[in-house]
């Protein structure tokens, strides 16, 4: 297997983690490298696919915090009865 395919697989895994909100520290990089290495032990075919399938289990993603869908609703009177 050409070296650049292994390097690209590791780069894609680290990019995925970074874009998912995980800070890429030396420990995270070593974990990703270990994941690529263990996937490579099973063969060269579909290396990237195997690594990407295993990433969510190996690195739990941070919980995504979404803003509320609507602003809070408050009951307000427009005083229609006062204008009659």
NORSULRA-V28487 format. One record per residue. N is the residue number from 0. SS is DSSP state (2 for helix, 1 for strand, 0 for the rest). PSI is psi in whole degrees, 0 to 359 (* if undefined). OMEGA is omega in whole degrees, 0 to 359 (NA if undefined). Layout:
N,SS,PSI,OMEGA
N,SS,PSI,OMEGA
//
This chain:
0,0,133,177
1,0,142,182
2,2,324,185
3,2,335,177
4,2,321,177
5,2,318,179
6,2,318,178
7,2,321,179
8,2,315,178
9,2,318,179
10,2,318,179
11,2,320,179
12,2,315,180
13,2,323,177
14,2,318,178
15,2,314,180
16,2,316,181
17,2,316,181
18,2,343,177
19,0,358,177
20,0,7,178
21,0,128,177
22,0,125,182
23,0,100,177
24,0,172,176
25,2,326,179
26,2,319,179
27,2,318,179
28,2,320,177
29,2,321,177
30,2,319,178
31,2,321,178
32,2,319,177
33,2,320,178
34,2,316,178
35,2,319,180
36,2,315,181
37,2,326,176
38,2,326,180
39,2,330,177
40,2,335,180
41,0,358,178
42,0,166,184
43,0,340,181
44,0,136,176
45,0,36,181
46,2,309,181
47,2,317,181
48,2,317,180
49,2,319,180
50,2,315,182
51,2,329,176
52,2,328,183
53,2,342,185
54,2,312,182
55,2,327,179
56,2,325,182
57,2,329,182
58,0,94,179
59,0,130,182
60,0,147,177
61,0,150,179
62,0,131,181
63,0,125,180
64,0,117,180
65,0,146,176
66,0,161,178
67,0,150,183
68,0,329,179
69,0,159,174
70,0,158,179
71,0,140,180
72,0,135,178
73,0,139,178
74,0,124,181
75,0,139,178
76,0,136,176
77,0,5,173
78,0,47,176
79,0,325,182
80,2,332,180
81,2,336,184
82,2,356,180
83,0,*,NA
//
